[in-house]
Amino acid sequence: MAAARRLWEDALETEGRFDPRAWEELAKFYEHRARDLPKAREVTVTALARAERGERVGEETLAPLRHRLRRLERRLSRRAP
């Protein structure tokens, strides 16, 4: 589990350009494997900010990240006291 996380984190650091796959897979890891919804949300928000900040990505790239963010926020809101 930790090895997979390290691979995705390394991909984020070594990529010369924005690759949404690494960001999305890392968010999936935190959501489904580590069960760390706040961290999954943080990764997703960072990916969206980077993508929207001029990485020249299309809506087909942003849509899955936005969908993941909405789902994470719904799940997090259900956990709040």
C-alpha positions as CSV (number, residue, x, y, z in Angstrom):
1,M,0.0,0.0,0.0
2,A,2.7,2.5,0.9
3,A,4.7,1.5,-2.2
4,A,1.8,2.4,-4.4
5,R,1.4,5.7,-2.7
6,R,5.1,6.5,-3.1
7,L,5.0,5.6,-6.8
8,W,2.1,8.1,-7.4
9,E,3.8,10.8,-5.3
10,D,7.0,10.3,-7.2
11,A,5.1,10.6,-10.5
12,L,3.8,14.0,-9.3
13,E,7.3,15.3,-8.6
14,T,9.0,14.0,-11.7
15,E,6.4,14.9,-14.3
16,G,7.4,17.8,-16.5
17,R,3.8,18.6,-17.3
18,F,0.5,18.1,-15.6
19,D,-0.6,14.5,-15.7
20,P,-4.1,14.1,-14.2
21,R,-3.7,10.3,-14.0
22,A,-1.1,10.5,-11.2
23,W,-3.2,13.0,-9.2
24,E,-6.4,11.0,-9.6
25,E,-4.7,7.7,-8.7
26,L,-3.2,9.3,-5.6
27,A,-6.6,10.7,-4.6
28,K,-8.1,7.2,-5.1
29,F,-5.4,5.7,-3.0
30,Y,-6.2,8.0,-0.1
31,E,-9.9,7.6,-0.5
32,H,-10.2,3.9,-0.9
33,R,-7.1,2.3,0.5
34,A,-5.9,4.6,3.2
35,R,-9.5,5.7,4.0
36,D,-8.2,9.3,4.5
37,L,-10.9,11.4,2.9
38,P,-9.5,14.8,4.0
39,K,-6.2,13.9,2.3
40,A,-8.0,12.6,-0.8
41,R,-9.8,15.9,-1.0
42,E,-6.6,17.9,-0.5
43,V,-4.9,16.0,-3.4
44,T,-8.0,16.6,-5.6
45,V,-8.2,20.3,-4.8
46,T,-4.5,20.7,-5.5
47,A,-4.8,18.9,-8.9
48,L,-7.8,21.0,-9.9
49,A,-6.0,24.2,-8.9
50,R,-2.9,23.2,-10.9
51,A,-5.0,22.2,-13.9
52,E,-7.1,25.4,-13.9
53,R,-4.0,27.6,-13.4
54,G,-2.9,27.3,-17.0
55,E,-1.8,23.7,-17.6
56,R,-3.9,23.7,-20.8
57,V,-6.1,20.8,-20.0
58,G,-9.5,20.3,-21.4
59,E,-12.9,19.7,-19.8
60,E,-12.4,16.0,-20.3
61,T,-9.5,16.2,-17.9
62,L,-11.2,18.4,-15.3
63,A,-14.6,16.7,-15.2
64,P,-13.4,13.5,-13.4
65,L,-11.5,15.6,-10.9
66,R,-14.5,17.8,-10.3
67,H,-16.7,14.7,-9.9
68,R,-14.3,13.2,-7.4
69,L,-14.2,16.5,-5.4
70,R,-18.0,16.7,-5.2
71,R,-18.2,13.0,-4.0
72,L,-15.5,13.5,-1.4
73,E,-17.2,16.7,-0.1
74,R,-20.5,14.8,0.2
75,R,-18.8,12.0,2.0
76,L,-17.0,14.4,4.3
77,S,-20.1,16.3,5.1
78,R,-21.9,13.1,6.3
79,R,-19.0,12.5,8.7
80,A,-19.2,16.0,10.2
81,P,-20.8,16.2,13.7
